[in-house]
Amino acid sequence: MSYQTDVATEANDIVLSRFFDAPRPLVFMAWVDPVMLAEWWGPEGFTATVDIDVREGGEMSLVMHSPDGEDYPIGGHFGEIVPNESLVMIMDASRHSEGWHEAVKAGFVEAGGRPEDYNADPIRTLITFADEGAGTRVIVRQTFTMATMRDAHIKLGSGVGWSGSFNKLDAVLENAGG
């Protein structure tokens, strides 16, 4: 069963909240096990290649493969990790295609940013996991360098992409016995 992803903005952040009908240790595992992560990472219709070293300072490489053959590589590293409670991912999308960057830049300018201030700085992503009834509430907080950059990502469909990923995560958790 798929649940709704709530999307909000706060300061320079996009905050996504989603309930998963699975125990917290299993939901956490889906974020740190490379095989499980590859099964759900990326919007619906996308596949992913995952190479992660899950430890503080450990490198990550996540490549989303679109149905039309375009790749969206995300590099970065892990920050603080508290098993089954929280996980920090510092995500760098600077290697995304020029077309993607132009779309984000257009949204950035439309939101009031100056073209010369556009950047592809890494996005700090804090994921928290909390018991909720028999399931788990996951909150993803992505922090951008500017509210205009946050707004550009919202305009490009960040909330829709995460929601699609979470729909896939629901299926992964169900298949894993969650």
N, CA, C and O of each residue as an XYZ file, in Angstrom:
712
protein
N       0.834     -1.183      0.000
C       0.000      0.000      0.000
C       0.876      1.243      0.000
O       1.839      1.321      0.763
N       0.557      2.209     -0.841
C       1.289      3.468     -0.882
C       0.587      4.518     -0.030
O      -0.640      4.613     -0.014
N       1.374      5.283      0.658
C       0.875      6.367      1.475
C       1.263      7.689      0.825
O       2.067      7.717     -0.108
N       0.697      8.769      1.314
C       0.974     10.091      0.755
C       2.280     10.632      1.314
O       2.601     10.427      2.485
N       3.026     11.321      0.468
C       4.221     12.028      0.897
C       3.830     13.483      1.110
O       3.351     14.142      0.188
N       4.032     13.979      2.313
C       3.771     15.382      2.607
C       5.037     16.168      2.293
O       6.132     15.781      2.700
N       4.881     17.277      1.564
C       6.008     18.113      1.172
C       5.760     19.517      1.697
O       4.702     20.100      1.462
N       6.742     20.054      2.409
C       6.641     21.410      2.947
C       7.979     22.124      2.741
O       9.004     21.497      2.474
N       7.940     23.436      2.871
C       9.173     24.216      2.836
C       9.300     24.943      4.165
O       8.312     25.321      4.795
N      10.551     25.124      4.564
C      10.843     25.766      5.839
C      12.250     26.333      5.729
O      13.199     25.590      5.477
N      12.398     27.640      5.915
C      13.702     28.302      5.753
C      14.266     27.926      4.369
O      13.605     28.157      3.357
N      15.452     27.362      4.316
C      16.055     26.946      3.036
C      15.822     25.468      2.748
O      16.506     24.889      1.904
N      14.873     24.853      3.433
C      14.692     23.406      3.392
C      13.439     22.965      2.640
O      12.421     23.655      2.608
N      13.562     21.794      2.041
C      12.407     21.010      1.610
C      12.278     19.910      2.656
O      13.249     19.215      2.959
N      11.063     19.754      3.211
C      10.831     18.752      4.237
C       9.767     17.792      3.725
O       8.635     18.190      3.449
N      10.147     16.518      3.601
C       9.234     15.478      3.128
C       8.963     14.521      4.271
O       9.875     14.153      5.012
N       7.718     14.121      4.416
C       7.338     13.207      5.484
C       6.493     12.088      4.884
O       5.583     12.333      4.092
N       6.811     10.859      5.277
C       6.093      9.711      4.723
C       6.018      8.598      5.759
O       7.001      8.310      6.440
N       4.863      7.980      5.875
C       4.672      6.814      6.729
C       4.932      5.566      5.900
O       4.509      5.468      4.748
N       5.640      4.608      6.510
C       5.874      3.307      5.888
C       5.366      2.235      6.839
O       5.647      2.267      8.037
N       4.624      1.299      6.300
C       4.030      0.218      7.090
C       5.055     -0.900      7.254
O       4.867     -2.015      6.767
N       6.142     -0.575      7.953
C       7.235     -1.527      8.176
C       7.989     -1.078      9.427
O       7.980      0.105      9.771
N       8.641     -2.025     10.107
C       9.387     -1.663     11.317
C      10.604     -0.781     10.989
O      11.215     -0.884      9.925
N      10.916      0.074     11.938
C      12.002      1.049     11.747
C      13.328      0.406     11.322
O      13.959      0.931     10.404
N      13.794     -0.699     11.929
C      15.079     -1.269     11.481
C      15.071     -1.661     10.000
O      16.082     -1.507      9.314
N      13.942     -2.163      9.507
C      13.857     -2.544      8.097
C      13.865     -1.303      7.197
O      14.517     -1.298      6.154
N      13.151     -0.271      7.595
C      13.123      0.955      6.793
C      14.515      1.574      6.754
O      14.972      2.001      5.694
N      15.189      1.627      7.891
C      16.561      2.146      7.927
C      17.464      1.317      7.012
O      18.262      1.866      6.252
N      17.330     -0.009      7.091
C      18.155     -0.903      6.260
C      17.971     -0.591      4.775
O      18.924     -0.683      4.002
N      16.765     -0.227      4.377
C      16.508      0.077      2.963
C      17.284      1.305      2.494
O      17.487      1.482      1.293
N      17.716      2.146      3.413
C      18.513      3.331      3.076
C      20.015      3.051      3.070
O      20.774      3.783      2.433
N      20.452      2.011      3.763
C      21.893      1.788      3.903
C      22.389      0.508      3.242
O      23.598      0.316      3.113
N      21.492     -0.363      2.826
C      21.884     -1.578      2.101
C      21.905     -1.229      0.614
O      20.870     -0.846      0.068
N      23.048     -1.350     -0.052
C      23.132     -0.916     -1.447
C      22.178     -1.647     -2.391
O      21.688     -1.054     -3.352
N      21.913     -2.916     -2.132
C      21.001     -3.678     -2.999
C      19.580     -3.145     -2.844
O      18.886     -2.904     -3.833
N      19.154     -2.963     -1.596
C      17.802     -2.437     -1.359
C      17.675     -1.004     -1.885
O      16.676     -0.659     -2.516
N      18.676     -0.179     -1.626
C      18.635      1.221     -2.060
C      18.514      1.316     -3.581
O      17.779      2.158     -4.097
N      19.230      0.458     -4.292
C      19.175      0.471     -5.761
C      17.793      0.100     -6.283
O      17.422      0.491     -7.389
N      17.028     -0.653     -5.492
C      15.696     -1.077     -5.935
C      14.676      0.061     -5.901
O      13.675      0.010     -6.615
N      14.918      1.093     -5.076
C      13.886      2.125     -4.946
C      14.370      3.548     -5.221
O      13.545      4.452     -5.356
N      15.657      3.769     -5.307
C      16.162      5.137     -5.459
C      15.805      5.695     -6.837
O      16.045      5.051     -7.858
N      15.245      6.864     -6.853
C      14.892      7.550     -8.101
C      13.406      7.503     -8.365
O      12.701      6.624     -7.868
N      12.930      8.456     -9.155
C      11.492      8.528     -9.459
C      10.984      7.243    -10.118
O      11.762      6.431    -10.620
N       9.668      7.085    -10.102
C       9.063      5.912    -10.744
C       9.470      5.880    -12.216
O       9.492      6.910    -12.889
N       9.791      4.686    -12.700
C      10.254      4.513    -14.075
C      11.765      4.547    -14.198
O      12.308      4.131    -15.222
N      12.456      5.034    -13.181
C      13.920      5.104    -13.182
C      14.485      3.846    -12.532
O      13.818      3.200    -11.724
N      15.712      3.510    -12.889
C      16.483      2.490    -12.187
C      17.685      3.195    -11.573
O      17.915      4.375    -11.835
N      18.446      2.483    -10.763
C      19.593      3.116    -10.107
C      20.759      2.152     -9.976
O      20.586      0.939     -9.852
N      21.939      2.725    -10.008
C      23.178      2.028     -9.694
C      23.701      2.679     -8.419
O      23.797      3.903     -8.332
N      24.038      1.858     -7.436
C      24.410      2.372     -6.119
C      25.745      1.796     -5.687
O      25.966      0.587     -5.759
N      26.633      2.673     -5.239
C      27.896      2.272     -4.630
C      28.064      3.157     -3.397
O      28.333      4.352     -3.519
N      27.904      2.570     -2.214
C      27.952      3.359     -0.990
C      28.837      2.700      0.056
O      28.907      1.475      0.156
N      29.506      3.536      0.827
C      30.308      3.122      1.968
C      29.670      3.794      3.183
O      30.006      4.926      3.531
N      28.739      3.073      3.824
C      27.906      3.660      4.869
C      28.668      3.718      6.189
O      28.621      2.799      7.006
N      29.357      4.814      6.361
C      30.033      5.160      7.611
C      30.274      6.663      7.530
O      30.305      7.230      6.438
N      30.441      7.300      8.663
C      30.663      8.737      8.653
C      31.891      9.060      7.795
O      32.980      8.540      8.035
N      31.703      9.912      6.808
C      32.765     10.258      5.863
C      32.840      9.322      4.673
O      33.578      9.596      3.727
N      32.095      8.223      4.691
C      32.108      7.254      3.596
C      31.513      7.842      2.323
O      30.551      8.609      2.371
N      32.084      7.482      1.210
C      31.655      8.015     -0.095
C      30.368      7.359     -0.575
O      30.039      6.235     -0.196
N      29.653      8.089     -1.414
C      28.461      7.545     -2.042
C      28.449      7.925     -3.516
O      28.888      9.006     -3.907
N      27.937      7.013     -4.310
C      27.700      7.254     -5.724
C      26.350      6.625     -6.066
O      26.185      5.406     -6.018
N      25.397      7.476     -6.408
C      24.057      7.030     -6.783
C      23.814      7.557     -8.185
O      23.891      8.764     -8.411
N      23.524      6.686     -9.117
C      23.233      7.124    -10.483
C      21.822      6.686    -10.826
O      21.512      5.495    -10.858
N      20.970      7.679    -11.083
C      19.608      7.389    -11.514
C      19.619      7.310    -13.033
O      20.173      8.180    -13.705
N      19.002      6.257    -13.570
C      18.936      6.045    -15.014
C      17.483      6.254    -15.441
O      16.595      5.501    -15.040
N      17.250      7.281    -16.256
C      15.882      7.594    -16.675
C      15.410      6.613    -17.737
O      16.226      5.953    -18.379
N      14.098      6.513    -17.926
C      13.573      5.618    -18.962
C      14.046      6.002    -20.372
O      14.096      5.151    -21.261
N      14.393      7.278    -20.576
C      14.853      7.704    -21.904
C      16.370      7.615    -22.068
O      16.920      8.080    -23.067
N      17.051      7.005    -21.068
C      18.478      6.733    -21.196
C      19.406      7.789    -20.622
O      20.624      7.643    -20.722
N      18.871      8.854    -20.020
C      19.745      9.862    -19.424
C      20.116      9.439    -18.002
O      19.289      8.919    -17.253
N      21.378      9.677    -17.654
C      21.854      9.364    -16.306
C      21.925     10.633    -15.467
O      22.259     11.709    -15.962
N      21.602     10.481    -14.189
C      21.639     11.575    -13.226
C      22.522     11.139    -12.055
O      22.026     10.566    -11.085
N      23.842     11.411    -12.144
C      24.746     10.963    -11.089
C      24.713     11.887     -9.875
O      24.685     13.111    -10.001
N      24.719     11.267     -8.704
C      24.805     11.986     -7.440
C      25.996     11.421     -6.690
O      26.049     10.230     -6.385
N      26.940     12.282     -6.399
C      28.085     11.898     -5.583
C      27.874     12.412     -4.174
O      26.815     12.948     -3.847
N      28.874     12.249     -3.356
C      28.793     12.804     -2.016
C      29.348     11.864     -0.976
O      30.120     10.950     -1.265
N      28.925     12.123      0.249
C      29.411     11.315      1.362
C      28.372     11.308      2.481
O      27.403     12.067      2.471
N      28.609     10.433      3.428
C      27.737     10.328      4.588
C      28.275     11.191      5.715
O      29.483     11.265      5.942
N      27.357     11.842      6.416
C      27.686     12.550      7.644
C      27.349     11.635      8.807
O      27.577     10.427      8.749
N      26.812     12.215      9.847
C      26.492     11.457     11.054
C      25.462     10.362     10.762
O      24.493     10.577     10.033
N      25.690      9.205     11.340
C      24.783      8.060     11.209
C      24.471      7.540     12.612
O      25.374      7.181     13.368
N      23.190      7.505     12.945
C      22.738      6.889     14.192
C      21.822      5.747     13.757
O      20.685      5.993     13.354
N      22.302      4.489     13.831
C      21.516      3.365     13.315
C      20.061      3.382     13.789
O      19.766      3.568     14.970
N      19.170      3.183     12.821
C      17.726      3.114     13.033
C      17.091      4.423     13.492
O      15.893      4.457     13.774
N      17.876      5.510     13.572
C      17.338      6.793     14.026
C      17.537      7.919     13.017
O      16.592      8.639     12.693
N      18.765      8.073     12.521
C      19.017      9.178     11.587
C      20.226      8.888     10.716
O      21.087      8.068     11.035
N      20.244      9.598      9.607
C      21.271      9.405      8.595
C      21.438     10.743      7.870
O      20.452     11.358      7.465
N      22.678     11.188      7.709
C      22.952     12.410      6.954
C      23.683     12.023      5.677
O      24.694     11.321      5.701
N      23.140     12.506      4.556
C      23.769     12.302      3.253
C      24.068     13.686      2.674
O      23.171     14.522      2.561
N      25.313     13.922      2.314
C      25.689     15.168      1.650
C      25.716     14.824      0.160
O      26.617     14.132     -0.315
N      24.700     15.329     -0.576
C      24.495     14.897     -1.959
C      24.909     15.989     -2.943
O      24.509     17.147     -2.822
N      25.715     15.589     -3.914
C      26.260     16.496     -4.918
C      25.733     16.090     -6.293
O      26.094     15.044     -6.833
N      24.866     16.950     -6.847
C      24.287     16.687     -8.174
C      24.975     17.514     -9.259
O      24.419     17.692    -10.342
N      26.164     18.014     -8.984
C      26.847     18.897     -9.946
C      27.155     18.197    -11.267
O      27.369     18.867    -12.278
N      27.183     16.865    -11.280
C      27.478     16.137    -12.534
C      26.225     15.798    -13.337
O      26.309     15.108    -14.353
N      25.048     16.285    -12.884
C      23.837     16.132    -13.700
C      24.051     16.856    -15.033
O      24.961     17.674    -15.164
N      23.221     16.553    -16.000
C      23.376     17.120    -17.346
C      23.237     18.638    -17.356
O      22.639     19.235    -16.461
N      23.801     19.234    -18.381
C      23.694     20.684    -18.553
C      22.229     21.102    -18.661
O      21.842     22.147    -18.138
N      21.419     20.296    -19.336
C      19.997     20.599    -19.469
C      19.295     20.628    -18.123
O      18.435     21.477    -17.891
N      19.652     19.713    -17.238
C      19.068     19.706    -15.899
C      19.452     20.977    -15.159
O      18.611     21.624    -14.535
N      20.747     21.335    -15.235
C      21.201     22.554    -14.556
C      20.517     23.796    -15.125
O      20.179     24.713    -14.377
N      20.312     23.832    -16.430
C      19.622     24.983    -17.029
C      18.184     25.075    -16.516
O      17.682     26.174    -16.279
N      17.517     23.930    -16.344
C      16.148     23.926    -15.822
C      16.114     24.410    -14.381
O      15.238     25.193    -14.013
N      17.056     23.955    -13.559
C      17.108     24.410    -12.168
C      17.426     25.897    -12.124
O      16.834     26.642    -11.343
N      18.366     26.328    -12.966
C      18.744     27.748    -12.991
C      17.557     28.617    -13.396
O      17.367     29.701    -12.845
N      16.766     28.156    -14.345
C      15.578     28.909    -14.763
C      14.604     29.049    -13.597
O      14.050     30.127    -13.384
N      14.389     27.984    -12.848
C      13.528     28.043    -11.674
C      14.107     28.929    -10.589
O      13.372     29.615     -9.879
N      15.419     28.916    -10.462
C      16.128     29.747     -9.490
C      15.903     31.226     -9.807
O      15.592     32.019     -8.918
N      16.061     31.582    -11.060
C      15.866     32.979    -11.482
C      14.396     33.372    -11.321
O      14.093     34.472    -10.860
N      13.486     32.473    -11.703
C      12.059     32.740    -11.558
C      11.681     32.965    -10.090
O      10.763     33.729     -9.793
N      12.394     32.295     -9.173
C      12.122     32.444     -7.743
C      12.768     33.702     -7.158
O      12.628     33.977     -5.966
N      13.475     34.462     -7.997
C      14.071     35.711     -7.533
C      15.576     35.702     -7.407
O      16.166     36.696     -6.983
N      16.217     34.591     -7.769
C      17.672     34.523     -7.700
C      18.317     35.209     -8.901
O      17.730     35.283     -9.981
N      19.520     35.702     -8.696
C      20.274     36.304     -9.802
C      21.044     35.198    -10.523
O      21.632     34.334     -9.873
N      21.047     35.215    -11.859
C      21.729     34.143    -12.607
C      23.163     33.904    -12.130
O      23.612     32.759    -12.068
N      23.873     34.959    -11.798
C      25.270     34.800    -11.383
C      25.408     34.156     -9.993
O      26.503     33.744     -9.612
N      24.316     34.069     -9.244
C      24.362     33.446     -7.922
C      24.000     31.961     -7.949
O      24.100     31.279     -6.929
N      23.577     31.457     -9.120
C      23.223     30.040     -9.225
C      24.436     29.190     -8.858
O      25.564     29.498     -9.243
N      24.188     28.116     -8.108
C      25.269     27.190     -7.762
C      24.734     25.768     -7.741
O      23.526     25.532     -7.708
N      25.646     24.858     -7.761
C      25.288     23.441     -7.649
C      25.925     22.881     -6.379
O      26.457     21.771     -6.368
N      25.859     23.677     -5.310
C      26.442     23.251     -4.042
C      25.783     21.960     -3.553
O      24.608     21.720     -3.829
N      26.529     21.139     -2.836
C      25.946     19.916     -2.275
C      24.748     20.232     -1.378
O      24.667     21.299     -0.769
N      23.838     19.289     -1.316
C      22.606     19.425     -0.532
C      22.732     18.519      0.687
O      22.907     17.307      0.567
N      22.639     19.136      1.864
C      22.662     18.349      3.095
C      21.279     17.728      3.266
O      20.269     18.432      3.282
N      21.245     16.411      3.393
C      19.980     15.690      3.508
C      19.994     14.886      4.796
O      20.783     13.955      4.962
N      19.097     15.271      5.710
C      18.959     14.575      6.986
C      17.715     13.707      6.902
O      16.622     14.197      6.619
N      17.888     12.421      7.148
C      16.770     11.481      7.145
C      16.599     10.990      8.576
O      17.543     10.490      9.186
N      15.376     11.138      9.112
C      15.105     10.635     10.457
C      14.032      9.556     10.383
O      13.153      9.586      9.523
N      14.126      8.610     11.300
C      13.247      7.449     11.349
C      12.632      7.389     12.741
O      13.353      7.392     13.738
N      11.292      7.334     12.818
C      10.621      7.288     14.116
C       9.489      6.269     14.076
O       8.786      6.137     13.074
N       9.330      5.555     15.181
C       8.203      4.622     15.295
C       6.901      5.410     15.238
O       6.772      6.475     15.841
N       5.945      4.865     14.502
C       4.597      5.436     14.460
C       3.638      4.260     14.372
O       3.492      3.640     13.318
N       2.988      3.963     15.484
C       2.149      2.769     15.532
C       3.018      1.555     15.244
O       4.086      1.392     15.834
N       2.556      0.706     14.337
C       3.321     -0.485     13.953
C       4.295     -0.200     12.816
O       5.013     -1.097     12.375
N       4.324      1.048     12.336
C       5.171      1.400     11.203
C       6.220      2.435     11.563
O       6.593      2.597     12.724
N       6.688      3.132     10.531
C       7.786      4.075     10.674
C       7.476      5.363      9.926
O       7.021      5.331      8.783
N       7.722      6.486     10.570
C       7.629      7.797      9.936
C       9.045      8.196      9.535
O       9.951      8.243     10.367
N       9.220      8.482      8.242
C      10.501      8.959      7.722
C      10.328     10.430      7.375
O       9.372     10.814      6.702
N      11.265     11.244      7.841
C      11.283     12.654      7.481
C      12.616     12.930      6.797
O      13.683     12.666      7.350
N      12.531     13.466      5.585
C      13.707     13.840      4.802
C      13.749     15.364      4.773
O      12.810     16.009      4.306
N      14.837     15.933      5.273
C      15.013     17.387      5.288
C      16.232     17.723      4.428
O      17.370     17.437      4.800
N      15.971     18.335      3.270
C      17.054     18.747      2.384
C      17.292     20.240      2.576
O      16.375     21.048      2.430
N      18.535     20.598      2.904
C      18.890     21.989      3.172
C      19.712     22.539      2.010
O      20.757     21.997      1.649
N      19.211     23.627      1.440
C      19.854     24.295      0.306
C      20.562     25.561      0.787
O      20.287     26.053      1.882
N      21.468     26.083     -0.027
C      22.217     27.277      0.355
C      21.341     28.529      0.366
O      21.658     29.504      1.048
N      20.242     28.503     -0.387
C      19.346     29.662     -0.474
C      17.917     29.174     -0.665
O      17.690     28.114     -1.248
N      16.952     29.950     -0.172
C      15.544     29.605     -0.372
C      15.196     29.593     -1.858
O      14.355     28.801     -2.284
N      15.822     30.449     -2.646
C      15.541     30.464     -4.087
C      16.007     29.164     -4.751
O      15.399     28.712     -5.721
N      17.080     28.565     -4.235
C      17.540     27.274     -4.763
C      16.548     26.184     -4.357
O      16.221     25.307     -5.156
N      16.074     26.243     -3.120
C      15.030     25.310     -2.653
C      13.814     25.409     -3.567
O      13.283     24.390     -4.009
N      13.372     26.632     -3.851
C      12.193     26.833     -4.691
C      12.405     26.315     -6.112
O      11.476     25.797     -6.733
N      13.619     26.454     -6.620
C      13.923     25.943     -7.967
C      13.785     24.424     -8.004
O      13.269     23.873     -8.977
N      14.242     23.746     -6.954
C      14.127     22.283     -6.900
C      12.673     21.844     -6.753
O      12.268     20.832     -7.325
N      11.890     22.600     -5.987
C      10.458     22.309     -5.880
C       9.806     22.441     -7.252
O       9.043     21.571     -7.671
N      10.117     23.552     -7.959
C       9.530     23.794     -9.283
C       9.893     22.677    -10.262
O       9.076     22.294    -11.099
N      11.106     22.159    -10.158
C      11.563     21.100    -11.059
C      10.904     19.758    -10.748
O      10.964     18.837    -11.563
N      10.274     19.637     -9.572
C       9.552     18.403     -9.258
C      10.190     17.537     -8.199
O       9.952     16.329     -8.162
N      10.992     18.125     -7.340
C      11.654     17.341     -6.300
C      10.659     16.541     -5.461
O      10.884     15.360     -5.195
N       9.577     17.165     -5.049
C       8.579     16.463     -4.234
C       7.952     15.293     -4.961
O       7.716     14.239     -4.371
N       7.684     15.480     -6.240
C       7.098     14.409     -7.061
C       8.102     13.257     -7.203
O       7.733     12.087     -7.103
N       9.366     13.600     -7.434
C      10.398     12.566     -7.562
C      10.562     11.751     -6.293
O      10.630     10.523     -6.336
N      10.626     12.456     -5.142
C      10.742     11.745     -3.871
C       9.520     10.877     -3.622
O       9.648      9.743     -3.160
N       8.341     11.396     -3.924
C       7.121     10.622     -3.712
C       7.145      9.334     -4.538
O       6.758      8.271     -4.052
N       7.600      9.436     -5.789
C       7.727      8.244     -6.631
C       8.732      7.252     -6.069
O       8.499      6.044     -6.092
N       9.846      7.762     -5.567
C      10.841      6.891     -4.932
C      10.230      6.179     -3.730
O      10.442      4.984     -3.525
N       9.470      6.932     -2.940
C       8.862      6.342     -1.755
C       7.804      5.302     -2.108
O       7.622      4.334     -1.370
N       7.107      5.489     -3.224
C       6.177      4.452     -3.682
C       6.943      3.163     -3.970
O       6.493      2.072     -3.621
N       8.102      3.302     -4.608
C       8.932      2.125     -4.888
C       9.464      1.518     -3.591
O       9.560      0.297     -3.464
N       9.809      2.378     -2.630
C      10.287      1.887     -1.339
C       9.195      1.088     -0.632
O       9.487      0.073      0.001
N       7.936      1.531     -0.731
C       6.829      0.751     -0.165
C       6.869     -0.694     -0.679
O       6.731     -1.639      0.098
N       7.059     -0.854     -1.984
C       7.078     -2.194     -2.584
C       8.278     -2.999     -2.097
O       8.154     -4.194     -1.826
N       9.451     -2.348     -1.984
C      10.643     -3.033     -1.503
C      10.420     -3.532     -0.075
O      10.766     -4.666      0.256
N       9.840     -2.677      0.763
C       9.590     -3.063      2.153
C       8.585     -4.194      2.249
O       8.749     -5.111      3.054
N       7.543     -4.133      1.429
C       6.543     -5.202      1.417
C       7.167     -6.533      1.016
O       6.890     -7.567      1.623
N       8.017     -6.498     -0.020
C       8.678     -7.725     -0.472
C       9.674     -8.257      0.547
O       9.959     -9.454      0.574
N      10.210     -7.363      1.395
C      11.171     -7.782      2.407
C      10.481     -8.259      3.684
O      11.134     -8.619      4.664
N       9.143     -8.255      3.651
C       8.412     -8.744      4.808
C       8.026     -7.672      5.802
O       7.658     -7.971      6.938
N       8.112     -6.395      5.365
C       7.779     -5.293      6.281
C       6.315     -5.030      6.414
O       5.914     -4.131      7.153
